[in-house]
């Protein structure tokens, strides 16, 4: 799998980690203003659009069936083309039907790509280098997001470009980078042939449980933490954008170090730190009365996302190497179950008590903490958990 000069699997992963932030960050940063100003969306319309965006996440398990006909690396390039083209043409279709179709195209590419990236990363990287390298990939993605948000600010505030132009530029640059990667890199082989069928193994139960809880935690952050900033503390668009920039700057500076920490001290300790911290963050959201402290909690909350890399490196250590592709798809589907359940149910709870949403989040973090305590200090195939070893 070693190649000459710079055309290595590691550099391939580094370059593709730039494409999603460049494309998806532009899509999401402009979306709310675009649909209101150009497509006259109301709350129900944007809810429908976001629900459609999550559909491919549920279908991520189907990646294993597509792999019957196409290699993972090539399928990843096809997924990136779908993502970048979907972003590039979004501004050309300012209608409900047009936005549903372009969003479905973009999101299908995004979710297939993320599934394949997880699979190939765990196949190509050794167990020793994976934690630090995954942290480095997160850092590269954060840097790309910083550049993208800065570019969008320049295009909107200084150059006064319209939505069509910005979407075409961001999606077009990401597409060109995708084509360059497709042509510049050889096809890398894996030492283990991947299973071409769905795999659900009892001994992976802890990984599945941690993945589900991680998806639930992400929804609380994505949907309700940002909404708290706006509704309770009156944060403006520029305020929220500044928080995102701070978040990505922290990821750029610390994600690699966090990956190295996971490699040195183990997945169990990393996840314990994450979940203990999240209990404090979620309780803080429920109690906070200061905009400054709310912003600090928001940044700390996002920083903990990097520690969640430990879930993937834990799976790499316990899994049959042939299960990487299939289980990555299954895990993405499990992760997205919460994407439908939590926004609806917790939205109803929010109307009665916003603080209760975050207190329930703290309970969920406590459940995750209990699950993480079941990870062995040195997990491996045959030693997946400390107790409840289901075969």
C-alpha beads as a LAMMPS data file, in Angstrom:
LAMMPS data file: protein, C-alpha beads

391 atoms
390 bonds

1 atom types
1 bond types

-500.0 500.0 xlo xhi
-500.0 500.0 ylo yhi
-500.0 500.0 zlo zhi

Masses

1 110.0

Atoms # bond

1 1 1 0.000 0.000 0.000
2 1 1 3.073 2.272 0.091
3 1 1 3.520 4.509 -2.939
4 1 1 6.257 6.851 -4.051
5 1 1 6.441 10.581 -3.296
6 1 1 3.350 12.321 -1.958
7 1 1 0.649 10.045 -3.367
8 1 1 -0.021 8.115 -0.177
9 1 1 -3.276 6.997 1.464
10 1 1 -2.621 9.467 4.295
11 1 1 -2.340 12.418 1.886
12 1 1 -5.418 11.188 0.031
13 1 1 -7.382 11.300 3.293
14 1 1 -5.960 14.748 4.109
15 1 1 -7.069 16.221 0.781
16 1 1 -10.550 14.740 0.794
17 1 1 -10.998 16.146 4.314
18 1 1 -10.937 19.626 2.749
19 1 1 -13.784 18.996 0.302
20 1 1 -16.694 18.498 2.697
21 1 1 -16.014 21.663 4.752
22 1 1 -15.578 23.652 1.551
23 1 1 -18.821 22.384 0.053
24 1 1 -21.132 21.570 2.962
25 1 1 -20.112 24.576 5.089
26 1 1 -21.030 26.875 2.206
27 1 1 -24.347 25.083 1.694
28 1 1 -25.349 25.302 5.351
29 1 1 -24.030 28.829 5.985
30 1 1 -26.189 30.315 3.219
31 1 1 -29.211 28.033 3.455
32 1 1 -31.470 29.801 5.945
33 1 1 -31.119 33.215 4.329
34 1 1 -31.399 31.750 0.830
35 1 1 -34.616 29.809 1.406
36 1 1 -36.306 32.768 3.113
37 1 1 -35.221 35.477 0.689
38 1 1 -35.408 33.532 -2.582
39 1 1 -37.879 30.701 -1.974
40 1 1 -40.175 32.285 0.657
41 1 1 -39.877 29.311 3.010
42 1 1 -41.745 29.213 6.299
43 1 1 -41.019 27.053 9.339
44 1 1 -42.859 24.037 7.962
45 1 1 -40.941 24.251 4.671
46 1 1 -37.522 24.345 6.298
47 1 1 -38.557 21.479 8.597
48 1 1 -39.467 19.385 5.558
49 1 1 -36.201 20.266 3.842
50 1 1 -34.133 19.286 6.884
51 1 1 -36.052 16.010 7.211
52 1 1 -35.282 15.186 3.588
53 1 1 -31.636 16.027 4.254
54 1 1 -31.513 13.337 6.952
55 1 1 -33.015 10.556 4.803
56 1 1 -29.658 9.494 3.278
57 1 1 -28.254 9.135 6.782
58 1 1 -30.760 6.361 7.453
59 1 1 -29.810 4.725 4.170
60 1 1 -26.079 4.715 4.890
61 1 1 -26.235 0.966 5.526
62 1 1 -26.934 0.513 1.801
63 1 1 -23.317 1.431 1.036
64 1 1 -22.394 -2.220 1.443
65 1 1 -24.697 -3.209 -1.423
66 1 1 -23.236 -0.566 -3.750
67 1 1 -19.790 -1.967 -2.993
68 1 1 -20.826 -5.121 -4.835
69 1 1 -20.401 -3.107 -8.037
70 1 1 -17.768 -0.452 -7.307
71 1 1 -14.613 -0.180 -5.195
72 1 1 -14.752 1.919 -2.020
73 1 1 -12.225 4.510 -3.146
74 1 1 -13.978 5.062 -6.484
75 1 1 -17.371 5.163 -4.770
76 1 1 -15.986 7.851 -2.458
77 1 1 -15.075 10.009 -5.471
78 1 1 -18.572 9.506 -6.929
79 1 1 -20.063 10.543 -3.574
80 1 1 -17.943 13.698 -3.503
81 1 1 -19.078 14.569 -7.030
82 1 1 -22.705 14.247 -5.895
83 1 1 -21.999 16.445 -2.867
84 1 1 -20.156 19.168 -4.758
85 1 1 -22.521 19.281 -7.734
86 1 1 -25.510 19.400 -5.373
87 1 1 -23.953 22.392 -3.610
88 1 1 -22.951 24.151 -6.827
89 1 1 -26.452 24.070 -8.366
90 1 1 -28.419 24.884 -5.192
91 1 1 -28.695 28.586 -6.036
92 1 1 -30.127 27.812 -9.479
93 1 1 -33.305 26.223 -8.100
94 1 1 -34.990 28.592 -5.592
95 1 1 -38.203 26.586 -5.206
96 1 1 -39.490 23.877 -2.899
97 1 1 -39.128 21.141 -5.510
98 1 1 -35.728 22.377 -6.666
99 1 1 -34.342 22.640 -3.145
100 1 1 -35.660 19.227 -2.158
101 1 1 -33.951 17.639 -5.162
102 1 1 -30.634 19.481 -4.818
103 1 1 -30.592 18.833 -1.064
104 1 1 -31.242 15.127 -1.595
105 1 1 -28.384 14.973 -4.126
106 1 1 -26.002 16.875 -1.856
107 1 1 -26.942 14.945 1.272
108 1 1 -26.697 11.530 -0.387
109 1 1 -23.162 12.348 -1.472
110 1 1 -22.310 13.709 1.972
111 1 1 -23.558 10.705 3.939
112 1 1 -22.088 8.091 1.628
113 1 1 -18.770 9.956 1.716
114 1 1 -18.662 10.128 5.507
115 1 1 -19.459 6.421 5.755
116 1 1 -16.730 5.515 3.273
117 1 1 -14.204 7.860 4.840
118 1 1 -14.639 6.181 8.210
119 1 1 -14.308 2.741 6.627
120 1 1 -11.206 3.516 4.551
121 1 1 -9.514 5.445 7.358
122 1 1 -9.796 2.463 9.680
123 1 1 -8.581 0.118 6.930
124 1 1 -5.627 2.200 5.741
125 1 1 -4.364 3.462 9.089
126 1 1 -2.663 1.219 11.599
127 1 1 -4.128 0.948 15.074
128 1 1 -1.142 2.848 16.421
129 1 1 -1.361 5.819 14.045
130 1 1 -5.174 6.027 13.731
131 1 1 -5.969 8.217 16.792
132 1 1 -3.461 10.951 15.939
133 1 1 -4.173 10.796 12.201
134 1 1 -7.947 11.028 12.718
135 1 1 -7.322 14.056 14.912
136 1 1 -5.158 15.549 12.174
137 1 1 -7.928 14.983 9.609
138 1 1 -10.357 16.787 11.911
139 1 1 -7.872 19.640 12.234
140 1 1 -7.513 19.897 8.439
141 1 1 -11.290 19.972 8.060
142 1 1 -11.530 22.725 10.669
143 1 1 -8.944 24.805 8.793
144 1 1 -10.929 24.352 5.562
145 1 1 -14.105 25.466 7.341
146 1 1 -12.342 28.576 8.647
147 1 1 -11.230 29.457 5.124
148 1 1 -14.713 28.779 3.751
149 1 1 -16.491 30.958 6.303
150 1 1 -13.937 33.713 5.772
151 1 1 -14.437 33.447 2.012
152 1 1 -18.214 33.620 2.349
153 1 1 -17.905 36.704 4.535
154 1 1 -15.693 38.293 1.866
155 1 1 -18.054 37.346 -0.963
156 1 1 -21.151 38.639 0.827
157 1 1 -19.903 41.701 2.715
158 1 1 -17.165 43.028 0.412
159 1 1 -17.804 41.649 -3.078
160 1 1 -21.618 41.547 -2.713
161 1 1 -21.974 38.398 -4.792
162 1 1 -25.403 36.800 -5.075
163 1 1 -26.371 33.332 -3.845
164 1 1 -26.119 31.721 -7.276
165 1 1 -22.522 32.875 -7.710
166 1 1 -21.388 31.903 -4.213
167 1 1 -22.894 28.418 -4.444
168 1 1 -21.353 27.916 -7.898
169 1 1 -17.923 29.107 -6.735
170 1 1 -17.791 27.023 -3.549
171 1 1 -19.294 23.913 -5.099
172 1 1 -17.232 24.372 -8.270
173 1 1 -13.913 24.662 -6.428
174 1 1 -14.771 21.580 -4.366
175 1 1 -15.684 19.691 -7.568
176 1 1 -12.395 20.630 -9.239
177 1 1 -10.476 19.465 -6.162
178 1 1 -12.393 16.179 -6.260
179 1 1 -11.496 15.627 -9.914
180 1 1 -7.861 16.440 -9.192
181 1 1 -7.759 13.850 -6.399
182 1 1 -9.444 11.275 -8.625
183 1 1 -6.812 11.747 -11.345
184 1 1 -3.745 12.300 -9.173
185 1 1 -3.964 9.355 -6.779
186 1 1 -3.664 5.678 -7.628
187 1 1 -6.107 3.079 -6.414
188 1 1 -5.009 1.947 -2.968
189 1 1 -5.672 -1.637 -1.995
190 1 1 -6.766 -2.952 1.374
191 1 1 -5.091 -5.977 2.909
192 1 1 -8.502 -7.422 3.836
193 1 1 -11.439 -7.981 1.497
194 1 1 -14.532 -6.314 2.935
195 1 1 -17.793 -8.139 3.641
196 1 1 -20.372 -7.308 0.987
197 1 1 -23.369 -7.908 3.222
198 1 1 -24.875 -6.272 6.278
199 1 1 -23.049 -7.210 9.447
200 1 1 -24.615 -6.974 12.903
201 1 1 -22.595 -8.743 15.541
202 1 1 -23.535 -9.136 19.188
203 1 1 -19.964 -8.498 20.272
204 1 1 -20.149 -4.993 18.757
205 1 1 -23.108 -4.038 20.957
206 1 1 -21.160 -1.486 22.993
207 1 1 -19.953 0.261 19.829
208 1 1 -23.532 0.436 18.555
209 1 1 -24.771 1.842 21.869
210 1 1 -22.029 4.481 22.046
211 1 1 -22.744 5.456 18.422
212 1 1 -26.463 5.897 19.096
213 1 1 -25.850 8.025 22.172
214 1 1 -23.301 10.097 20.252
215 1 1 -25.929 10.833 17.602
216 1 1 -28.397 11.907 20.272
217 1 1 -25.846 14.232 21.876
218 1 1 -25.015 15.784 18.489
219 1 1 -28.685 16.593 17.875
220 1 1 -29.016 18.426 21.187
221 1 1 -25.966 20.520 20.319
222 1 1 -26.948 21.131 16.692
223 1 1 -30.635 21.878 17.202
224 1 1 -31.051 23.260 20.703
225 1 1 -27.754 24.757 21.882
226 1 1 -27.652 27.186 18.956
227 1 1 -31.358 27.924 19.341
228 1 1 -30.740 28.786 23.008
229 1 1 -28.139 31.351 21.943
230 1 1 -30.653 33.090 19.689
231 1 1 -33.900 32.778 21.639
232 1 1 -32.675 33.417 25.174
233 1 1 -29.645 35.640 24.622
234 1 1 -30.476 37.333 21.307
235 1 1 -27.327 36.323 19.414
236 1 1 -27.225 37.767 15.902
237 1 1 -26.152 35.969 12.732
238 1 1 -22.688 37.499 13.067
239 1 1 -22.507 36.387 16.716
240 1 1 -23.334 32.786 15.797
241 1 1 -20.869 32.918 12.902
242 1 1 -18.171 34.120 15.304
243 1 1 -18.898 31.185 17.610
244 1 1 -18.520 28.792 14.675
245 1 1 -15.215 30.397 13.754
246 1 1 -13.974 29.999 17.338
247 1 1 -15.118 26.373 17.359
248 1 1 -13.282 25.541 14.149
249 1 1 -10.194 27.438 15.310
250 1 1 -10.119 25.311 18.467
251 1 1 -10.509 22.164 16.381
252 1 1 -7.668 23.275 14.125
253 1 1 -5.392 23.939 17.096
254 1 1 -6.262 21.010 19.351
255 1 1 -7.818 18.142 17.339
256 1 1 -4.451 16.567 16.495
257 1 1 -3.355 16.842 20.139
258 1 1 -6.634 15.246 21.241
259 1 1 -6.055 12.400 18.805
260 1 1 -2.576 11.936 20.246
261 1 1 -4.075 11.958 23.762
262 1 1 -6.486 9.161 22.766
263 1 1 -3.606 7.125 21.381
264 1 1 -1.584 7.546 24.558
265 1 1 -4.216 7.208 27.296
266 1 1 -6.795 5.002 25.570
267 1 1 -10.377 5.228 24.415
268 1 1 -11.881 4.498 27.806
269 1 1 -10.208 7.444 29.528
270 1 1 -10.904 9.807 26.624
271 1 1 -14.612 8.999 26.586
272 1 1 -14.877 9.244 30.373
273 1 1 -13.451 12.778 30.175
274 1 1 -15.860 13.656 27.361
275 1 1 -18.991 12.441 29.111
276 1 1 -18.120 13.860 32.531
277 1 1 -17.519 17.175 30.795
278 1 1 -20.794 16.935 28.867
279 1 1 -22.787 16.363 32.040
280 1 1 -21.407 19.670 33.310
281 1 1 -22.011 21.421 29.980
282 1 1 -25.638 20.285 29.689
283 1 1 -26.420 21.227 33.299
284 1 1 -24.743 24.552 32.583
285 1 1 -27.006 25.135 29.571
286 1 1 -30.018 24.582 31.813
287 1 1 -28.834 27.033 34.464
288 1 1 -26.943 29.696 32.511
289 1 1 -28.187 33.294 32.711
290 1 1 -25.258 35.059 31.073
291 1 1 -24.673 35.352 27.330
292 1 1 -20.917 35.198 27.858
293 1 1 -21.112 31.972 29.853
294 1 1 -23.549 30.512 27.326
295 1 1 -21.055 31.227 24.544
296 1 1 -18.265 29.630 26.581
297 1 1 -20.376 26.500 27.126
298 1 1 -21.095 26.374 23.374
299 1 1 -17.385 26.413 22.520
300 1 1 -16.514 23.834 25.197
301 1 1 -19.377 21.632 24.001
302 1 1 -18.035 21.661 20.444
303 1 1 -14.484 20.964 21.597
304 1 1 -15.640 17.685 23.162
305 1 1 -16.631 16.442 19.694
306 1 1 -12.976 15.666 18.964
307 1 1 -12.859 13.195 21.865
308 1 1 -15.647 11.226 20.161
309 1 1 -12.958 9.988 17.744
310 1 1 -12.288 7.417 20.457
311 1 1 -15.486 5.572 19.503
312 1 1 -14.096 4.836 16.044
313 1 1 -10.629 3.855 17.233
314 1 1 -12.243 1.579 19.843
315 1 1 -14.150 -0.159 17.059
316 1 1 -10.995 -0.486 14.960
317 1 1 -9.335 -2.381 17.807
318 1 1 -12.177 -4.845 18.445
319 1 1 -13.470 -5.455 14.927
320 1 1 -12.844 -8.075 12.321
321 1 1 -10.942 -6.067 9.641
322 1 1 -13.394 -7.365 7.016
323 1 1 -16.302 -5.640 8.815
324 1 1 -15.119 -2.041 8.451
325 1 1 -17.205 -1.028 5.420
326 1 1 -20.415 -2.788 6.425
327 1 1 -20.293 -1.658 10.045
328 1 1 -19.519 1.945 9.060
329 1 1 -22.810 2.025 7.127
330 1 1 -24.747 0.400 9.956
331 1 1 -23.213 2.815 12.466
332 1 1 -24.199 5.841 10.386
333 1 1 -27.771 4.577 10.246
334 1 1 -27.813 4.010 14.025
335 1 1 -26.316 7.468 14.560
336 1 1 -29.129 9.064 12.543
337 1 1 -32.020 7.436 14.412
338 1 1 -31.783 10.299 16.881
339 1 1 -31.900 12.845 14.046
340 1 1 -35.608 12.168 13.581
341 1 1 -36.675 11.356 17.132
342 1 1 -34.971 14.080 19.161
343 1 1 -35.808 17.305 17.238
344 1 1 -39.524 16.496 17.274
345 1 1 -39.904 15.146 20.799
346 1 1 -37.467 17.528 22.475
347 1 1 -38.973 20.428 20.516
348 1 1 -42.263 19.768 22.295
349 1 1 -40.455 19.617 25.646
350 1 1 -38.732 22.920 24.805
351 1 1 -42.095 24.704 24.623
352 1 1 -42.725 23.719 28.243
353 1 1 -39.197 24.005 29.676
354 1 1 -36.039 24.707 27.648
355 1 1 -33.878 23.841 30.659
356 1 1 -35.449 20.359 30.852
357 1 1 -34.127 19.581 27.365
358 1 1 -30.581 20.061 28.584
359 1 1 -31.150 18.240 31.872
360 1 1 -32.326 15.238 29.847
361 1 1 -29.171 15.708 27.774
362 1 1 -27.155 15.464 30.998
363 1 1 -28.898 12.181 31.814
364 1 1 -28.042 10.920 28.324
365 1 1 -24.409 11.909 28.883
366 1 1 -24.496 9.980 32.172
367 1 1 -25.748 6.891 30.310
368 1 1 -22.887 7.317 27.833
369 1 1 -20.481 7.576 30.764
370 1 1 -21.736 4.267 32.170
371 1 1 -21.323 2.672 28.743
372 1 1 -17.775 3.999 28.390
373 1 1 -16.810 2.452 31.733
374 1 1 -17.406 -0.924 30.090
375 1 1 -14.567 -0.375 27.584
376 1 1 -11.464 -2.403 28.537
377 1 1 -8.216 -0.531 29.120
378 1 1 -6.754 -2.383 26.122
379 1 1 -9.666 -3.437 23.891
380 1 1 -9.018 -6.007 21.195
381 1 1 -10.818 -8.692 19.236
382 1 1 -12.097 -11.120 21.864
383 1 1 -11.914 -8.482 24.623
384 1 1 -14.542 -6.008 23.485
385 1 1 -16.105 -5.223 26.890
386 1 1 -15.428 -5.665 30.560
387 1 1 -18.824 -7.168 31.393
388 1 1 -21.900 -8.410 29.461
389 1 1 -19.752 -10.214 26.908
390 1 1 -22.457 -11.341 24.454
391 1 1 -21.298 -13.846 21.864

Bonds

1 1 1 2
2 1 2 3
3 1 3 4
4 1 4 5
5 1 5 6
6 1 6 7
7 1 7 8
8 1 8 9
9 1 9 10
10 1 10 11
11 1 11 12
12 1 12 13
13 1 13 14
14 1 14 15
15 1 15 16
16 1 16 17
17 1 17 18
18 1 18 19
19 1 19 20
20 1 20 21
21 1 21 22
22 1 22 23
23 1 23 24
24 1 24 25
25 1 25 26
26 1 26 27
27 1 27 28
28 1 28 29
29 1 29 30
30 1 30 31
31 1 31 32
32 1 32 33
33 1 33 34
34 1 34 35
35 1 35 36
36 1 36 37
37 1 37 38
38 1 38 39
39 1 39 40
40 1 40 41
41 1 41 42
42 1 42 43
43 1 43 44
44 1 44 45
45 1 45 46
46 1 46 47
47 1 47 48
48 1 48 49
49 1 49 50
50 1 50 51
51 1 51 52
52 1 52 53
53 1 53 54
54 1 54 55
55 1 55 56
56 1 56 57
57 1 57 58
58 1 58 59
59 1 59 60
60 1 60 61
61 1 61 62
62 1 62 63
63 1 63 64
64 1 64 65
65 1 65 66
66 1 66 67
67 1 67 68
68 1 68 69
69 1 69 70
70 1 70 71
71 1 71 72
72 1 72 73
73 1 73 74
74 1 74 75
75 1 75 76
76 1 76 77
77 1 77 78
78 1 78 79
79 1 79 80
80 1 80 81
81 1 81 82
82 1 82 83
83 1 83 84
84 1 84 85
85 1 85 86
86 1 86 87
87 1 87 88
88 1 88 89
89 1 89 90
90 1 90 91
91 1 91 92
92 1 92 93
93 1 93 94
94 1 94 95
95 1 95 96
96 1 96 97
97 1 97 98
98 1 98 99
99 1 99 100
100 1 100 101
101 1 101 102
102 1 102 103
103 1 103 104
104 1 104 105
105 1 105 106
106 1 106 107
107 1 107 108
108 1 108 109
109 1 109 110
110 1 110 111
111 1 111 112
112 1 112 113
113 1 113 114
114 1 114 115
115 1 115 116
116 1 116 117
117 1 117 118
118 1 118 119
119 1 119 120
120 1 120 121
121 1 121 122
122 1 122 123
123 1 123 124
124 1 124 125
125 1 125 126
126 1 126 127
127 1 127 128
128 1 128 129
129 1 129 130
130 1 130 131
131 1 131 132
132 1 132 133
133 1 133 134
134 1 134 135
135 1 135 136
136 1 136 137
137 1 137 138
138 1 138 139
139 1 139 140
140 1 140 141
141 1 141 142
142 1 142 143
143 1 143 144
144 1 144 145
145 1 145 146
146 1 146 147
147 1 147 148
148 1 148 149
149 1 149 150
150 1 150 151
151 1 151 152
152 1 152 153
153 1 153 154
154 1 154 155
155 1 155 156
156 1 156 157
157 1 157 158
158 1 158 159
159 1 159 160
160 1 160 161
161 1 161 162
162 1 162 163
163 1 163 164
164 1 164 165
165 1 165 166
166 1 166 167
167 1 167 168
168 1 168 169
169 1 169 170
170 1 170 171
171 1 171 172
172 1 172 173
173 1 173 174
174 1 174 175
175 1 175 176
176 1 176 177
177 1 177 178
178 1 178 179
179 1 179 180
180 1 180 181
181 1 181 182
182 1 182 183
183 1 183 184
184 1 184 185
185 1 185 186
186 1 186 187
187 1 187 188
188 1 188 189
189 1 189 190
190 1 190 191
191 1 191 192
192 1 192 193
193 1 193 194
194 1 194 195
195 1 195 196
196 1 196 197
197 1 197 198
198 1 198 199
199 1 199 200
200 1 200 201
201 1 201 202
202 1 202 203
203 1 203 204
204 1 204 205
205 1 205 206
206 1 206 207
207 1 207 208
208 1 208 209
209 1 209 210
210 1 210 211
211 1 211 212
212 1 212 213
213 1 213 214
214 1 214 215
215 1 215 216
216 1 216 217
217 1 217 218
218 1 218 219
219 1 219 220
220 1 220 221
221 1 221 222
222 1 222 223
223 1 223 224
224 1 224 225
225 1 225 226
226 1 226 227
227 1 227 228
228 1 228 229
229 1 229 230
230 1 230 231
231 1 231 232
232 1 232 233
233 1 233 234
234 1 234 235
235 1 235 236
236 1 236 237
237 1 237 238
238 1 238 239
239 1 239 240
240 1 240 241
241 1 241 242
242 1 242 243
243 1 243 244
244 1 244 245
245 1 245 246
246 1 246 247
247 1 247 248
248 1 248 249
249 1 249 250
250 1 250 251
251 1 251 252
252 1 252 253
253 1 253 254
254 1 254 255
255 1 255 256
256 1 256 257
257 1 257 258
258 1 258 259
259 1 259 260
260 1 260 261
261 1 261 262
262 1 262 263
263 1 263 264
264 1 264 265
265 1 265 266
266 1 266 267
267 1 267 268
268 1 268 269
269 1 269 270
270 1 270 271
271 1 271 272
272 1 272 273
273 1 273 274
274 1 274 275
275 1 275 276
276 1 276 277
277 1 277 278
278 1 278 279
279 1 279 280
280 1 280 281
281 1 281 282
282 1 282 283
283 1 283 284
284 1 284 285
285 1 285 286
286 1 286 287
287 1 287 288
288 1 288 289
289 1 289 290
290 1 290 291
291 1 291 292
292 1 292 293
293 1 293 294
294 1 294 295
295 1 295 296
296 1 296 297
297 1 297 298
298 1 298 299
299 1 299 300
300 1 300 301
301 1 301 302
302 1 302 303
303 1 303 304
304 1 304 305
305 1 305 306
306 1 306 307
307 1 307 308
308 1 308 309
309 1 309 310
310 1 310 311
311 1 311 312
312 1 312 313
313 1 313 314
314 1 314 315
315 1 315 316
316 1 316 317
317 1 317 318
318 1 318 319
319 1 319 320
320 1 320 321
321 1 321 322
322 1 322 323
323 1 323 324
324 1 324 325
325 1 325 326
326 1 326 327
327 1 327 328
328 1 328 329
329 1 329 330
330 1 330 331
331 1 331 332
332 1 332 333
333 1 333 334
334 1 334 335
335 1 335 336
336 1 336 337
337 1 337 338
338 1 338 339
339 1 339 340
340 1 340 341
341 1 341 342
342 1 342 343
343 1 343 344
344 1 344 345
345 1 345 346
346 1 346 347
347 1 347 348
348 1 348 349
349 1 349 350
350 1 350 351
351 1 351 352
352 1 352 353
353 1 353 354
354 1 354 355
355 1 355 356
356 1 356 357
357 1 357 358
358 1 358 359
359 1 359 360
360 1 360 361
361 1 361 362
362 1 362 363
363 1 363 364
364 1 364 365
365 1 365 366
366 1 366 367
367 1 367 368
368 1 368 369
369 1 369 370
370 1 370 371
371 1 371 372
372 1 372 373
373 1 373 374
374 1 374 375
375 1 375 376
376 1 376 377
377 1 377 378
378 1 378 379
379 1 379 380
380 1 380 381
381 1 381 382
382 1 382 383
383 1 383 384
384 1 384 385
385 1 385 386
386 1 386 387
387 1 387 388
388 1 388 389
389 1 389 390
390 1 390 391
